[in-house]
Amino acid sequence: DPEIIDGNAVAADVREAVAGHVETLAAADVTPGLATVLMSEDPASETYVSMKQRDCEEVGIDGIHVEIDADAPASELYDTIDDLNEREDVHGILVQLPVPDHVDKRSVLRQVDPEKDVDGFHPENVGRLVAGDARFKPCTPHGVQKLLDAYDVETEGADAVVVGRSDIVGKPMANLLIQKSPVGNATTTVCHSRTEDLDEKLGDADLVIAAAGIPEFIDGSMINPGATVIDVGINRVDADTDKGYELVGDVDYDSASKVAGAITPVPGGVGPMTRAMLLYNTVKAAGLQRGVDLDLD
Ligand code: NAD
C-alpha cells in the first residue's frame, strides 16, 4: 500500500508554527495583518476568501476584507490596493483571482507592493524565485514542497514531471524543483496541453505533480511503480451528493494508489497546505516589514 501523504496533518503543523511566529511578533508589538480584496460575485471566490479570513483568525492574524462591485471601474481596485499598500497594519495583500474581464490582471498584480505580495505573483517576486532568492514562494507549490519535506521524499537527482504550466502552480512548482536547494535538485520536465506523449514522460517519473485541472485523467497505468504522486487538482464533478457535486483531483486515486509509493488524497492533500502557506507568508511579510527576524523560507 502506498504512503498516504496527509496534507491536513502537515498543514496543522504549519499553522502551529505560524501561531508561534505570531507570538514572536506580538512580543515586538506587531500584529500581522492580511487584507483580502474580492472583486467578483463568483461563489467559489467568495468561499475561498471567507476561508482565508477564518484561517487568519484561528492563528491570530488580523483579517481585513474589502469587497468591490464586480462592475465597478478598474480604478476602484487600483485605489483600494494603493490604500492597502500604505496601511501600516496591513502586511499582506491578496487580490482574489480571477478579476473581471474589464480589469487587466497583470496590472493588478504589479500594483501590489512586492513586500506585501503574499501570493508571490508580482513580477519582482516571480523574478526572485527564478533567481533562487525567493521572497514569497507562491502558496500552492510552496505547500507541495513542505509536504515533500515532511514525508522525506527525495527530490535530489529525482526525475520529476510537473503536469501543467500555469503561473500559479506549474511554473513556480518547476522552478522550485530545479533550484539548487533542499527539496530541489530534481531533473524536472514540465508537461502541458501541447505535450505529445504524456504517458511516456510519466512512465519514467519518480515524482509526479499533477496540476492540469482535468478530473482524474492520470490513472495508475500511467504511473511509474513506486513514484510519489502529488495531486494539485481540485475539480468539481457532478455527483449524487447534497451539493450535487463532489471534488476530485487530476489523478484517478483508486488506480494510482495501487502503484504509487506515496500519494496525496483529494481533498486533504495539497488544498490545506495552500491555505496554511498563505498564513506563513503573511507572518513572514510582517517580520520583514517590521524588522523581526523569524527565519522563514
Ligand atoms: P490552469 O487551467 O491555469 O492550468 C492548467 C494547465 O494544465 C495548463 O498549463 C495546461 O497547459 C495544462 N494542461 C491542460 N491539458 C493538459 C493535458 N491534457 N496534458 C497536460 N497538461 C495539460 O490551472 P491551475 O490554476 O494551474 O490549476 C490546476 C488545477 O489545480 C485545477 O484543478 C485547480 O482547481 C487546482 N488548484 C488547486 C490548488 C490547491 O490548493 N490544491 C491551488 C490552485 C489550483
py3Dmol code that shows the C-alpha trace and the ligand (Angstrom):
import py3Dmol

protein = """\
ATOM      1  CA  ASP A   1       0.000   0.000   0.000  1.00  0.00           C
ATOM      2  CA  PRO A   2       1.226   3.495  -0.731  1.00  0.00           C
ATOM      3  CA  GLU A   3       2.054   6.009   1.938  1.00  0.00           C
ATOM      4  CA  ILE A   4      -0.842   8.457   2.176  1.00  0.00           C
ATOM      5  CA  ILE A   5       0.529  11.981   2.372  1.00  0.00           C
ATOM      6  CA  ASP A   6      -1.678  13.741   4.892  1.00  0.00           C
ATOM      7  CA  GLY A   7      -1.993  17.408   3.989  1.00  0.00           C
ATOM      8  CA  ASN A   8      -4.319  18.138   6.892  1.00  0.00           C
ATOM      9  CA  ALA A   9      -1.708  16.952   9.384  1.00  0.00           C
ATOM     10  CA  VAL A  10       1.203  18.845   7.819  1.00  0.00           C
ATOM     11  CA  ALA A  11      -0.940  21.965   7.438  1.00  0.00           C
ATOM     12  CA  ALA A  12      -1.810  21.766  11.139  1.00  0.00           C
ATOM     13  CA  ASP A  13       1.932  21.716  11.910  1.00  0.00           C
ATOM     14  CA  VAL A  14       2.459  24.766   9.694  1.00  0.00           C
ATOM     15  CA  ARG A  15      -0.387  26.615  11.417  1.00  0.00           C
ATOM     16  CA  GLU A  16       1.057  25.783  14.809  1.00  0.00           C
ATOM     17  CA  ALA A  17       4.439  27.155  13.738  1.00  0.00           C
ATOM     18  CA  VAL A  18       2.706  30.260  12.368  1.00  0.00           C
ATOM     19  CA  ALA A  19       0.924  30.773  15.693  1.00  0.00           C
ATOM     20  CA  GLY A  20       4.366  30.700  17.344  1.00  0.00           C
ATOM     21  CA  HIS A  21       5.608  33.370  14.936  1.00  0.00           C
ATOM     22  CA  VAL A  22       2.534  35.446  15.729  1.00  0.00           C
ATOM     23  CA  GLU A  23       3.625  35.342  19.383  1.00  0.00           C
ATOM     24  CA  THR A  24       7.165  36.376  18.487  1.00  0.00           C
ATOM     25  CA  LEU A  25       5.732  39.285  16.508  1.00  0.00           C
ATOM     26  CA  ALA A  26       3.425  40.208  19.401  1.00  0.00           C
ATOM     27  CA  ALA A  27       6.455  40.442  21.687  1.00  0.00           C
ATOM     28  CA  ALA A  28       7.743  43.093  19.266  1.00  0.00           C
ATOM     29  CA  ASP A  29       4.337  44.823  19.337  1.00  0.00           C
ATOM     30  CA  VAL A  30       3.394  43.678  15.846  1.00  0.00           C
ATOM     31  CA  THR A  31       0.050  42.104  14.920  1.00  0.00           C
ATOM     32  CA  PRO A  32       0.310  40.678  11.407  1.00  0.00           C
ATOM     33  CA  GLY A  33      -2.485  41.797   9.088  1.00  0.00           C
ATOM     34  CA  LEU A  34      -3.705  40.223   5.866  1.00  0.00           C
ATOM     35  CA  ALA A  35      -6.003  42.139   3.523  1.00  0.00           C
ATOM     36  CA  THR A  36      -8.139  40.207   1.068  1.00  0.00           C
ATOM     37  CA  VAL A  37      -9.726  42.015  -1.842  1.00  0.00           C
ATOM     38  CA  LEU A  38     -12.651  40.493  -3.694  1.00  0.00           C
ATOM     39  CA  MET A  39     -13.930  41.957  -6.955  1.00  0.00           C
ATOM     40  CA  SER A  40     -16.206  39.180  -8.094  1.00  0.00           C
ATOM     41  CA  GLU A  41     -19.595  37.627  -7.478  1.00  0.00           C
ATOM     42  CA  ASP A  42     -18.319  34.137  -8.144  1.00  0.00           C
ATOM     43  CA  PRO A  43     -19.482  31.925  -5.254  1.00  0.00           C
ATOM     44  CA  ALA A  44     -16.270  29.878  -5.327  1.00  0.00           C
ATOM     45  CA  SER A  45     -14.177  33.047  -4.963  1.00  0.00           C
ATOM     46  CA  GLU A  46     -16.409  34.204  -2.107  1.00  0.00           C
ATOM     47  CA  THR A  47     -15.894  30.874  -0.369  1.00  0.00           C
ATOM     48  CA  TYR A  48     -12.116  30.985  -0.829  1.00  0.00           C
ATOM     49  CA  VAL A  49     -11.882  34.484   0.615  1.00  0.00           C
ATOM     50  CA  SER A  50     -14.011  33.699   3.637  1.00  0.00           C
ATOM     51  CA  MET A  51     -11.930  30.573   4.319  1.00  0.00           C
ATOM     52  CA  LYS A  52      -8.773  32.671   4.199  1.00  0.00           C
ATOM     53  CA  GLN A  53     -10.285  35.142   6.661  1.00  0.00           C
ATOM     54  CA  ARG A  54     -11.276  32.330   9.023  1.00  0.00           C
ATOM     55  CA  ASP A  55      -7.785  30.818   8.801  1.00  0.00           C
ATOM     56  CA  CYS A  56      -6.294  34.177   9.803  1.00  0.00           C
ATOM     57  CA  GLU A  57      -8.487  34.455  12.848  1.00  0.00           C
ATOM     58  CA  GLU A  58      -7.505  30.992  14.019  1.00  0.00           C
ATOM     59  CA  VAL A  59      -3.787  31.832  14.213  1.00  0.00           C
ATOM     60  CA  GLY A  60      -4.034  35.433  15.427  1.00  0.00           C
ATOM     61  CA  ILE A  61      -3.556  37.271  12.139  1.00  0.00           C
ATOM     62  CA  ASP A  62      -5.771  40.352  11.680  1.00  0.00           C
ATOM     63  CA  GLY A  63      -8.010  39.843   8.671  1.00  0.00           C
ATOM     64  CA  ILE A  64      -9.107  42.892   6.701  1.00  0.00           C
ATOM     65  CA  HIS A  65     -11.586  42.296   3.914  1.00  0.00           C
ATOM     66  CA  VAL A  66     -12.524  44.672   1.111  1.00  0.00           C
ATOM     67  CA  GLU A  67     -15.257  43.984  -1.436  1.00  0.00           C
ATOM     68  CA  ILE A  68     -15.582  45.862  -4.694  1.00  0.00           C
ATOM     69  CA  ASP A  69     -18.551  45.652  -7.043  1.00  0.00           C
ATOM     70  CA  ALA A  70     -17.730  43.388  -9.955  1.00  0.00           C
ATOM     71  CA  ASP A  71     -18.892  46.092 -12.381  1.00  0.00           C
ATOM     72  CA  ALA A  72     -17.062  48.983 -10.716  1.00  0.00           C
ATOM     73  CA  PRO A  73     -14.333  50.687 -12.760  1.00  0.00           C
ATOM     74  CA  ALA A  74     -10.868  49.147 -12.537  1.00  0.00           C
ATOM     75  CA  SER A  75      -9.614  52.347 -10.917  1.00  0.00           C
ATOM     76  CA  GLU A  76     -11.551  51.430  -7.792  1.00  0.00           C
ATOM     77  CA  LEU A  77      -9.487  48.289  -7.410  1.00  0.00           C
ATOM     78  CA  TYR A  78      -6.222  50.161  -8.020  1.00  0.00           C
ATOM     79  CA  ASP A  79      -7.173  52.807  -5.457  1.00  0.00           C
ATOM     80  CA  THR A  80      -8.019  50.112  -2.921  1.00  0.00           C
ATOM     81  CA  ILE A  81      -4.657  48.429  -3.477  1.00  0.00           C
ATOM     82  CA  ASP A  82      -2.872  51.790  -3.131  1.00  0.00           C
ATOM     83  CA  ASP A  83      -4.594  52.373   0.221  1.00  0.00           C
ATOM     84  CA  LEU A  84      -3.674  48.920   1.463  1.00  0.00           C
ATOM     85  CA  ASN A  85      -0.078  49.380   0.268  1.00  0.00           C
ATOM     86  CA  GLU A  86       0.091  52.463   2.520  1.00  0.00           C
ATOM     87  CA  ARG A  87      -1.526  50.972   5.619  1.00  0.00           C
ATOM     88  CA  GLU A  88       0.917  50.043   8.369  1.00  0.00           C
ATOM     89  CA  ASP A  89      -1.422  47.470   9.891  1.00  0.00           C
ATOM     90  CA  VAL A  90      -1.605  45.554   6.586  1.00  0.00           C
ATOM     91  CA  HIS A  91       1.428  43.390   5.904  1.00  0.00           C
ATOM     92  CA  GLY A  92      -0.022  41.102   3.265  1.00  0.00           C
ATOM     93  CA  ILE A  93      -2.389  41.848   0.373  1.00  0.00           C
ATOM     94  CA  LEU A  94      -4.198  39.221  -1.607  1.00  0.00           C
ATOM     95  CA  VAL A  95      -6.392  40.094  -4.570  1.00  0.00           C
ATOM     96  CA  GLN A  96      -8.655  37.121  -5.161  1.00  0.00           C
ATOM     97  CA  LEU A  97      -8.425  35.949  -8.774  1.00  0.00           C
ATOM     98  CA  PRO A  98      -9.992  35.934 -11.255  1.00  0.00           C
ATOM     99  CA  VAL A  99     -10.740  39.642 -11.570  1.00  0.00           C
ATOM    100  CA  PRO A 100     -13.491  40.748 -14.016  1.00  0.00           C
ATOM    101  CA  ASP A 101     -12.701  40.889 -17.726  1.00  0.00           C
ATOM    102  CA  HIS A 102     -12.556  44.700 -17.816  1.00  0.00           C
ATOM    103  CA  VAL A 103      -9.700  44.661 -15.285  1.00  0.00           C
ATOM    104  CA  ASP A 104      -6.195  43.855 -16.501  1.00  0.00           C
ATOM    105  CA  LYS A 105      -4.891  41.094 -14.235  1.00  0.00           C
ATOM    106  CA  ARG A 106      -1.224  41.832 -14.908  1.00  0.00           C
ATOM    107  CA  SER A 107      -1.626  45.475 -13.934  1.00  0.00           C
ATOM    108  CA  VAL A 108      -3.360  44.434 -10.734  1.00  0.00           C
ATOM    109  CA  LEU A 109      -0.537  42.071  -9.790  1.00  0.00           C
ATOM    110  CA  ARG A 110       2.012  44.827 -10.440  1.00  0.00           C
ATOM    111  CA  GLN A 111       0.065  47.295  -8.317  1.00  0.00           C
ATOM    112  CA  VAL A 112       0.532  45.317  -5.100  1.00  0.00           C
ATOM    113  CA  ASP A 113       3.595  46.386  -3.109  1.00  0.00           C
ATOM    114  CA  PRO A 114       6.020  43.475  -3.709  1.00  0.00           C
ATOM    115  CA  GLU A 115       6.828  43.420   0.014  1.00  0.00           C
ATOM    116  CA  LYS A 116       3.136  42.769   0.734  1.00  0.00           C
ATOM    117  CA  ASP A 117       2.610  40.366  -2.160  1.00  0.00           C
ATOM    118  CA  VAL A 118       1.961  37.216  -0.112  1.00  0.00           C
ATOM    119  CA  ASP A 119       0.724  35.323  -3.191  1.00  0.00           C
ATOM    120  CA  GLY A 120       4.138  35.839  -4.785  1.00  0.00           C
ATOM    121  CA  PHE A 121       2.637  36.847  -8.140  1.00  0.00           C
ATOM    122  CA  HIS A 122       4.286  40.287  -8.574  1.00  0.00           C
ATOM    123  CA  PRO A 123       6.918  40.105 -11.334  1.00  0.00           C
ATOM    124  CA  GLU A 124       9.609  41.153  -8.846  1.00  0.00           C
ATOM    125  CA  ASN A 125       8.778  38.167  -6.666  1.00  0.00           C
ATOM    126  CA  VAL A 126       8.491  35.835  -9.645  1.00  0.00           C
ATOM    127  CA  GLY A 127      11.941  37.014 -10.732  1.00  0.00           C
ATOM    128  CA  ARG A 128      13.392  36.491  -7.292  1.00  0.00           C
ATOM    129  CA  LEU A 129      12.000  32.970  -7.161  1.00  0.00           C
ATOM    130  CA  VAL A 130      13.524  32.096 -10.519  1.00  0.00           C
ATOM    131  CA  ALA A 131      16.821  33.647  -9.420  1.00  0.00           C
ATOM    132  CA  GLY A 132      16.903  31.386  -6.366  1.00  0.00           C
ATOM    133  CA  ASP A 133      16.333  34.269  -3.959  1.00  0.00           C
ATOM    134  CA  ALA A 134      12.617  33.896  -3.253  1.00  0.00           C
ATOM    135  CA  ARG A 135      10.861  36.392  -1.010  1.00  0.00           C
ATOM    136  CA  PHE A 136       7.383  34.846  -1.060  1.00  0.00           C
ATOM    137  CA  LYS A 137       7.034  31.446  -2.669  1.00  0.00           C
ATOM    138  CA  PRO A 138       3.559  31.010  -4.204  1.00  0.00           C
ATOM    139  CA  CYS A 139       1.385  29.154  -1.720  1.00  0.00           C
ATOM    140  CA  THR A 140       0.489  26.019  -3.662  1.00  0.00           C
ATOM    141  CA  PRO A 141       3.961  24.981  -4.875  1.00  0.00           C
ATOM    142  CA  HIS A 142       5.437  26.039  -1.539  1.00  0.00           C
ATOM    143  CA  GLY A 143       2.882  23.826   0.177  1.00  0.00           C
ATOM    144  CA  VAL A 144       3.854  20.914  -2.069  1.00  0.00           C
ATOM    145  CA  GLN A 145       7.484  21.490  -1.147  1.00  0.00           C
ATOM    146  CA  LYS A 146       6.572  21.340   2.557  1.00  0.00           C
ATOM    147  CA  LEU A 147       4.694  18.080   2.005  1.00  0.00           C
ATOM    148  CA  LEU A 148       7.658  16.517   0.207  1.00  0.00           C
ATOM    149  CA  ASP A 149       9.928  17.674   3.012  1.00  0.00           C
ATOM    150  CA  ALA A 150       7.628  16.409   5.758  1.00  0.00           C
ATOM    151  CA  TYR A 151       7.500  12.941   4.176  1.00  0.00           C
ATOM    152  CA  ASP A 152      11.229  12.849   3.353  1.00  0.00           C
ATOM    153  CA  VAL A 153      10.588  12.421  -0.356  1.00  0.00           C
ATOM    154  CA  GLU A 154      13.992  12.501  -2.049  1.00  0.00           C
ATOM    155  CA  THR A 155      13.971  15.118  -4.788  1.00  0.00           C
ATOM    156  CA  GLU A 156      17.708  15.413  -5.343  1.00  0.00           C
ATOM    157  CA  GLY A 157      18.504  13.720  -8.645  1.00  0.00           C
ATOM    158  CA  ALA A 158      14.919  12.510  -8.962  1.00  0.00           C
ATOM    159  CA  ASP A 159      13.077  12.659 -12.263  1.00  0.00           C
ATOM    160  CA  ALA A 160      10.127  14.951 -11.631  1.00  0.00           C
ATOM    161  CA  VAL A 161       7.271  15.615 -14.016  1.00  0.00           C
ATOM    162  CA  VAL A 162       5.064  18.658 -13.476  1.00  0.00           C
ATOM    163  CA  VAL A 163       1.803  18.413 -15.430  1.00  0.00           C
ATOM    164  CA  GLY A 164       0.585  21.970 -16.070  1.00  0.00           C
ATOM    165  CA  ARG A 165       2.374  25.260 -16.734  1.00  0.00           C
ATOM    166  CA  SER A 166       0.153  27.864 -15.104  1.00  0.00           C
ATOM    167  CA  ASP A 167       1.654  30.935 -13.456  1.00  0.00           C
ATOM    168  CA  ILE A 168       0.224  29.973 -10.079  1.00  0.00           C
ATOM    169  CA  VAL A 169       1.074  26.278  -9.932  1.00  0.00           C
ATOM    170  CA  GLY A 170       3.021  24.610 -12.755  1.00  0.00           C
ATOM    171  CA  LYS A 171       5.670  27.236 -13.499  1.00  0.00           C
ATOM    172  CA  PRO A 172       6.610  28.115  -9.915  1.00  0.00           C
ATOM    173  CA  MET A 173       6.493  24.423  -8.967  1.00  0.00           C
ATOM    174  CA  ALA A 174       9.002  23.550 -11.675  1.00  0.00           C
ATOM    175  CA  ASN A 175      11.156  26.500 -10.670  1.00  0.00           C
ATOM    176  CA  LEU A 176      11.285  25.327  -7.073  1.00  0.00           C
ATOM    177  CA  LEU A 177      12.104  21.759  -8.048  1.00  0.00           C
ATOM    178  CA  ILE A 178      15.104  22.778 -10.172  1.00  0.00           C
ATOM    179  CA  GLN A 179      16.630  25.083  -7.547  1.00  0.00           C
ATOM    180  CA  LYS A 180      19.961  24.099  -6.081  1.00  0.00           C
ATOM    181  CA  SER A 181      18.422  23.879  -2.637  1.00  0.00           C
ATOM    182  CA  PRO A 182      16.769  21.429  -0.243  1.00  0.00           C
ATOM    183  CA  VAL A 183      13.632  19.853  -1.717  1.00  0.00           C
ATOM    184  CA  GLY A 184      15.022  20.857  -5.102  1.00  0.00           C
ATOM    185  CA  ASN A 185      17.777  19.488  -7.324  1.00  0.00           C
ATOM    186  CA  ALA A 186      15.258  17.438  -9.293  1.00  0.00           C
ATOM    187  CA  THR A 187      15.556  16.824 -13.028  1.00  0.00           C
ATOM    188  CA  THR A 188      12.298  18.437 -13.971  1.00  0.00           C
ATOM    189  CA  THR A 189      10.086  18.063 -17.025  1.00  0.00           C
ATOM    190  CA  VAL A 190       7.123  20.393 -17.499  1.00  0.00           C
ATOM    191  CA  CYS A 191       4.210  18.957 -19.475  1.00  0.00           C
ATOM    192  CA  HIS A 192       1.240  20.937 -20.756  1.00  0.00           C
ATOM    193  CA  SER A 193      -1.643  20.910 -23.198  1.00  0.00           C
ATOM    194  CA  ARG A 194       0.668  20.591 -26.214  1.00  0.00           C
ATOM    195  CA  THR A 195       2.801  17.795 -24.791  1.00  0.00           C
ATOM    196  CA  GLU A 196       2.862  14.940 -27.263  1.00  0.00           C
ATOM    197  CA  ASP A 197       3.383  11.840 -25.179  1.00  0.00           C
ATOM    198  CA  LEU A 198       2.450  12.410 -21.582  1.00  0.00           C
ATOM    199  CA  ASP A 199       2.364   8.663 -20.874  1.00  0.00           C
ATOM    200  CA  GLU A 200       5.963   8.294 -21.850  1.00  0.00           C
ATOM    201  CA  LYS A 201       7.096  11.227 -19.698  1.00  0.00           C
ATOM    202  CA  LEU A 202       5.138   9.992 -16.685  1.00  0.00           C
ATOM    203  CA  GLY A 203       6.363   6.440 -17.148  1.00  0.00           C
ATOM    204  CA  ASP A 204       9.884   7.469 -16.133  1.00  0.00           C
ATOM    205  CA  ALA A 205       8.943   9.842 -13.328  1.00  0.00           C
ATOM    206  CA  ASP A 206       9.940   9.332  -9.698  1.00  0.00           C
ATOM    207  CA  LEU A 207       7.783  12.301  -8.738  1.00  0.00           C
ATOM    208  CA  VAL A 208       4.572  13.465 -10.419  1.00  0.00           C
ATOM    209  CA  ILE A 209       2.952  16.811  -9.675  1.00  0.00           C
ATOM    210  CA  ALA A 210      -0.458  16.890 -11.333  1.00  0.00           C
ATOM    211  CA  ALA A 211      -1.882  20.369 -11.950  1.00  0.00           C
ATOM    212  CA  ALA A 212      -3.812  20.341 -15.209  1.00  0.00           C
ATOM    213  CA  GLY A 213      -7.339  20.823 -13.899  1.00  0.00           C
ATOM    214  CA  ILE A 214      -8.733  17.750 -15.661  1.00  0.00           C
ATOM    215  CA  PRO A 215     -10.701  15.358 -13.439  1.00  0.00           C
ATOM    216  CA  GLU A 216      -8.935  12.049 -12.779  1.00  0.00           C
ATOM    217  CA  PHE A 217      -7.111  11.977 -16.110  1.00  0.00           C
ATOM    218  CA  ILE A 218      -3.886  10.476 -14.776  1.00  0.00           C
ATOM    219  CA  ASP A 219      -4.521   6.866 -13.895  1.00  0.00           C
ATOM    220  CA  GLY A 220      -2.482   4.056 -12.401  1.00  0.00           C
ATOM    221  CA  SER A 221      -1.405   2.686 -15.778  1.00  0.00           C
ATOM    222  CA  MET A 222       0.500   5.938 -16.417  1.00  0.00           C
ATOM    223  CA  ILE A 223       2.353   5.954 -13.091  1.00  0.00           C
ATOM    224  CA  ASN A 224       5.846   4.557 -12.661  1.00  0.00           C
ATOM    225  CA  PRO A 225       5.556   1.954  -9.859  1.00  0.00           C
ATOM    226  CA  GLY A 226       6.758   3.400  -6.571  1.00  0.00           C
ATOM    227  CA  ALA A 227       6.558   7.032  -7.715  1.00  0.00           C
ATOM    228  CA  THR A 228       5.401   9.815  -5.421  1.00  0.00           C
ATOM    229  CA  VAL A 229       2.196  11.362  -6.758  1.00  0.00           C
ATOM    230  CA  ILE A 230       1.151  14.848  -5.664  1.00  0.00           C
ATOM    231  CA  ASP A 231      -2.315  15.744  -6.902  1.00  0.00           C
ATOM    232  CA  VAL A 232      -2.881  19.505  -7.005  1.00  0.00           C
ATOM    233  CA  GLY A 233      -6.114  19.276  -8.979  1.00  0.00           C
ATOM    234  CA  ILE A 234      -9.392  20.300  -7.404  1.00  0.00           C
ATOM    235  CA  ASN A 235     -12.206  19.651  -9.846  1.00  0.00           C
ATOM    236  CA  ARG A 236     -15.955  19.723  -9.346  1.00  0.00           C
ATOM    237  CA  VAL A 237     -17.747  16.831 -10.951  1.00  0.00           C
ATOM    238  CA  ASP A 238     -21.465  16.095 -10.875  1.00  0.00           C
ATOM    239  CA  ALA A 239     -22.328  13.615  -8.182  1.00  0.00           C
ATOM    240  CA  ASP A 240     -25.223  12.296  -6.216  1.00  0.00           C
ATOM    241  CA  THR A 241     -24.428  14.354  -3.090  1.00  0.00           C
ATOM    242  CA  ASP A 242     -26.319  17.054  -1.185  1.00  0.00           C
ATOM    243  CA  LYS A 243     -24.481  19.735  -3.121  1.00  0.00           C
ATOM    244  CA  GLY A 244     -24.910  17.914  -6.412  1.00  0.00           C
ATOM    245  CA  TYR A 245     -21.170  17.653  -6.953  1.00  0.00           C
ATOM    246  CA  GLU A 246     -18.002  16.268  -5.447  1.00  0.00           C
ATOM    247  CA  LEU A 247     -14.360  17.297  -5.610  1.00  0.00           C
ATOM    248  CA  VAL A 248     -11.857  15.091  -7.364  1.00  0.00           C
ATOM    249  CA  GLY A 249      -8.220  15.523  -8.265  1.00  0.00           C
ATOM    250  CA  ASP A 250      -6.404  15.254 -11.576  1.00  0.00           C
ATOM    251  CA  VAL A 251      -5.336  11.758 -10.579  1.00  0.00           C
ATOM    252  CA  ASP A 252      -7.572   8.707 -10.534  1.00  0.00           C
ATOM    253  CA  TYR A 253      -6.879   7.880  -6.916  1.00  0.00           C
ATOM    254  CA  ASP A 254      -8.165   4.298  -6.893  1.00  0.00           C
ATOM    255  CA  SER A 255      -5.932   3.038  -9.681  1.00  0.00           C
ATOM    256  CA  ALA A 256      -2.961   5.340  -8.973  1.00  0.00           C
ATOM    257  CA  SER A 257      -2.797   4.409  -5.302  1.00  0.00           C
ATOM    258  CA  LYS A 258      -2.288   0.783  -6.309  1.00  0.00           C
ATOM    259  CA  VAL A 259       1.043   1.602  -7.995  1.00  0.00           C
ATOM    260  CA  ALA A 260       2.314   4.790  -6.334  1.00  0.00           C
ATOM    261  CA  GLY A 261       4.812   4.681  -3.485  1.00  0.00           C
ATOM    262  CA  ALA A 262       3.198   7.701  -1.872  1.00  0.00           C
ATOM    263  CA  ILE A 263       0.173   9.756  -2.865  1.00  0.00           C
ATOM    264  CA  THR A 264      -1.891  12.757  -1.749  1.00  0.00           C
ATOM    265  CA  PRO A 265      -5.669  12.405  -1.467  1.00  0.00           C
ATOM    266  CA  VAL A 266      -8.175  14.993  -2.727  1.00  0.00           C
ATOM    267  CA  PRO A 267      -9.439  16.563  -0.592  1.00  0.00           C
ATOM    268  CA  GLY A 268      -6.962  16.548   2.286  1.00  0.00           C
ATOM    269  CA  GLY A 269      -3.711  16.758   0.329  1.00  0.00           C
ATOM    270  CA  VAL A 270      -2.425  19.942  -1.275  1.00  0.00           C
ATOM    271  CA  GLY A 271      -5.538  22.063  -0.581  1.00  0.00           C
ATOM    272  CA  PRO A 272      -4.981  22.565   3.165  1.00  0.00           C
ATOM    273  CA  MET A 273      -1.288  23.262   2.509  1.00  0.00           C
ATOM    274  CA  THR A 274      -2.095  26.112   0.140  1.00  0.00           C
ATOM    275  CA  ARG A 275      -4.214  27.717   2.843  1.00  0.00           C
ATOM    276  CA  ALA A 276      -1.563  27.256   5.511  1.00  0.00           C
ATOM    277  CA  MET A 277       1.223  28.713   3.378  1.00  0.00           C
ATOM    278  CA  LEU A 278      -0.727  31.940   2.946  1.00  0.00           C
ATOM    279  CA  LEU A 279      -0.615  32.403   6.710  1.00  0.00           C
ATOM    280  CA  TYR A 280       3.064  31.542   6.664  1.00  0.00           C
ATOM    281  CA  ASN A 281       3.782  34.164   4.006  1.00  0.00           C
ATOM    282  CA  THR A 282       1.765  36.725   5.950  1.00  0.00           C
ATOM    283  CA  VAL A 283       3.816  36.358   9.145  1.00  0.00           C
ATOM    284  CA  LYS A 284       6.932  36.361   7.010  1.00  0.00           C
ATOM    285  CA  ALA A 285       5.795  39.646   5.429  1.00  0.00           C
ATOM    286  CA  ALA A 286       5.099  41.198   8.835  1.00  0.00           C
ATOM    287  CA  GLY A 287       8.530  40.122  10.075  1.00  0.00           C
ATOM    288  CA  LEU A 288      10.292  41.555   7.026  1.00  0.00           C
ATOM    289  CA  GLN A 289       8.414  44.858   7.186  1.00  0.00           C
ATOM    290  CA  ARG A 290       8.859  45.338  10.903  1.00  0.00           C
ATOM    291  CA  GLY A 291      12.397  44.022  11.231  1.00  0.00           C
ATOM    292  CA  VAL A 292      11.535  40.948  13.313  1.00  0.00           C
ATOM    293  CA  ASP A 293      13.744  38.024  12.327  1.00  0.00           C
ATOM    294  CA  LEU A 294      11.574  34.900  12.037  1.00  0.00           C
ATOM    295  CA  ASP A 295      13.966  32.955   9.800  1.00  0.00           C
ATOM    296  CA  LEU A 296      11.364  31.684   7.313  1.00  0.00           C
ATOM    297  CA  ASP A 297      11.940  30.355   3.781  1.00  0.00           C
TER     298      ASP A 297
END
"""
ligand_1 = """\
44
NAD
P -4.835 26.254 -15.314
O -6.113 25.913 -16.002
O -4.378 27.654 -15.226
O -3.662 25.416 -15.968
C -3.823 24.099 -16.377
C -2.564 23.649 -17.074
O -2.724 22.297 -17.487
C -2.225 24.445 -18.306
O -0.905 24.925 -18.185
C -2.347 23.454 -19.465
O -1.316 23.625 -20.444
C -2.187 22.121 -18.759
N -2.923 21.059 -19.457
C -4.173 21.118 -19.966
N -4.487 19.964 -20.547
C -3.438 19.145 -20.420
C -3.158 17.816 -20.828
N -4.051 17.094 -21.496
N -1.954 17.295 -20.516
C -1.049 18.022 -19.848
N -1.252 19.284 -19.433
C -2.437 19.840 -19.720
O -4.977 25.592 -13.872
P -4.242 25.914 -12.475
O -4.706 27.186 -11.954
O -2.778 25.650 -12.595
O -4.890 24.744 -11.622
C -4.738 23.384 -11.965
C -5.601 22.545 -11.066
O -5.172 22.708 -9.734
C -7.084 22.924 -11.047
O -7.840 21.741 -10.836
C -7.209 23.834 -9.863
O -8.502 23.843 -9.323
C -6.236 23.193 -8.934
N -5.641 24.083 -7.928
C -5.546 23.591 -6.674
C -4.938 24.330 -5.697
C -4.807 23.740 -4.340
O -4.669 24.454 -3.380
N -4.812 22.416 -4.226
C -4.439 25.608 -5.974
C -4.523 26.082 -7.275
C -5.126 25.297 -8.260
"""
view = py3Dmol.view(width=600, height=400)
view.addModel(protein, "pdb")
view.setStyle({"model": 0}, {"cartoon": {"style": "trace"}})
view.addModel(ligand_1, "xyz")
view.setStyle({"model": 1}, {"stick": {}})
view.zoomTo()
view.show()
